[in-house]
């Protein structure tokens, strides 16, 4: 009898211990995300090398796209650069003709690439172009009344597109998967966009086959979708009131919304590799956000953080090695510098 009572107490104690452990406040439960609440990994980032992008005459870069042997960068004009993956030296580049006609772009809003092609979304001309790696046009097509805002290309050549949304005219197709020829394969689970602020549809997307990850730019959410169905939507800070990120400016009869000086808990860029999501957090009023937060791709839970030398702006995590490539803003003039770290 005594032995039974002891076992019951032991099991009960273990249950209470686990419950207390689950309910212990941690990074995701903080109302205000203090730097001290982050769990910085004992495995510190080790700098392998750094290189100024200005040495390559690259100034207004967009995302880093990883290919088998090179990285692809696009300037905000219409020039694309291939950098050797090992040395980061320029190996090739080409410029797309600027204009409003066929085979021309007015503005590269988003782009992605795989070993077969490069895809470019022009949000002013409402079209998507597909090019080979030497700049020759494969095809282009109009997106009709949709404004392509973000784009991610899967290894099977289907394209995941996040469209810009006007809040007075909500339509299906905020995010959709389209075939290589432009036909829609499926639309993603419809989001309740009416509750979002005007910047709420900002953010970035990355895909692994038919799995898509979305990390908000101004709304602190990580979302995961498989075949268009949402698996989870998790705030990087639980219970955080995103309304403090915005201010409304009233001038005469006009109203406009902008980021508040205190806007925090957003992301500049992210990457997904293996079982982890690597997020560059962003603070509008704090330039000391020199770190990378890591979340589990399975459920969006926070794991740890790594410190960086300067504020990172773009990130790519190498597929086959424990390395992180960042573009960091250095000095008062925020000079763009490539840095490669081991973690």
Secondary structure, DSSP 8 states (H G I E B T S, - for coil): -HHHHHHHHHHHHHHHHHHHHHHS--GGG-SS--GGGS-B-SS--EEEEEEEGGGGT--SB---EE-SSEEEEEBSSSEEEEEETTT--EEEEEE--BSSSTT-BS---EEEE-SS-EEEEETTTTEEEEE-TTS-EEEEEE-TT-EEEEEEE-TTS-EEEEEE--TTS--S-SEEEE-TTS-EEEE-----GGGS-TTTT--EEEEETTEEEEE-SSS-EEEEEETTEEEEEEESSTT--GGGGEEEEEETTEEEEEE-TT--SEEEEEEEETTEEEEEEE-SS-TT--EEEEEETTT--EEEEEE-SSEEEEEEE-SSSSEEEEEEEETTTTEEEEEEEE-
